[in-house]
Amino acid sequence: MDLTMDLSIRKPEQRIKQQSQPYVLIPPAVQQRVMQQT
């Protein structure tokens, strides 16, 4: 759990650059809702 949290916290910028999506930092549950709505 610590490793996953650490990666999520340390590499948010990389994720934003790679995906370029506004809801990258939003929790998975919310991401799923956004994906479904889209």
Residue, then its C-alpha position, 0 to 999 in steps of 0.5 A: m500500500d505504501l509503495t502504491m501511495d508513494l508512486s501516486i504522490r511522487k509521479p503525478e506530474q509524469r502521469i499528467k504529462q503522459q495522459s494530459q487529462p484533468y482528472v488524473l489526480i482524482p481517485p479511481a472511483v471518481q475516474q470510473r464515474v467520469m469515464q462512464q459519463t463520457 
